[in-house]
Amino acid sequence: MDVSPDKRPVSPSAERNKGPIADVLKRILPDHGTVLEISSGTGQHIVHFARMMPYLTWQPSERDEPSLRWIKQWIAAEGLGNILSPLRLDATELPWQLGSAAAVVCLNMIHIAPWPAAEGLIRGAETILGQGGILFLYGPYLRSGVQTSPSNMAFDSELRSRNPEWGLRNVEDVTRCALLHSFGEPEIHEMPANNLSVVFQRQ
């Protein structure tokens, strides 16, 4: 983690991938409504998305107080009027205590959390999205029948050595869970650095 001149935390990977992710989001998100981001991290992503898509209202969230403070720093520094104050939200603590949303966005979370976090994310999204609502997931994944890059396999091994409950998820496992909770088959976008954008629509 780097630090900006005004003491904001800066994730180099977030700086690299925010542009390509925003390009996909601009194509698949609606033209109005509230977008909830689960696990907003430093806040870099949601600030960039809010700037690029000013017609949407953006709701950041995180589970821990240090991250919530980071997000507030980024919001205050950028001065954008379409970002709400960050919520404390743990994806596994259901039901989520908030209203409806047009979309739920989650980047780089489910591989650095136990599987129940992915299940909680999907179940929570089911409860706050109406028909046609979007659940957008981004990160490294495994796919049946598709060769996984050596860098992703090394990353998977590193994660599992840190915590046996962590690791890259199979797109097929995530899809099976989503289908059980009122989502359709995913639309998958290949992304830089061997990542995927996985888009589900609420049925």
ZILINBEL-V544993 format. One record per run of one state. SS is the DSSP state (@ for helix, = for strand, . for the rest). FROM is the first residue (numbers start at 1). TO is the last residue. Records with the same first field share a line. If there is no record, write none. Layout:
SS=FROM-TO / FROM-TO
//
This chain:
.=1-1 / 4-8 / 11-11 / 29-33 / 39-43 / 53-56 / 63-64 / 79-82 / 89-100 / 108-109 / 113-114 / 140-140 / 144-145 / 147-149 / 163-168 / 181-182 / 184-186 / 203-203
==2-3 / 9-10 / 34-38 / 57-62 / 83-88 / 101-107 / 129-139 / 141-143 / 146-146 / 169-170 / 183-183 / 187-191 / 195-202
@=12-28 / 44-52 / 65-78 / 110-112 / 115-128 / 150-162 / 171-180 / 192-194
//
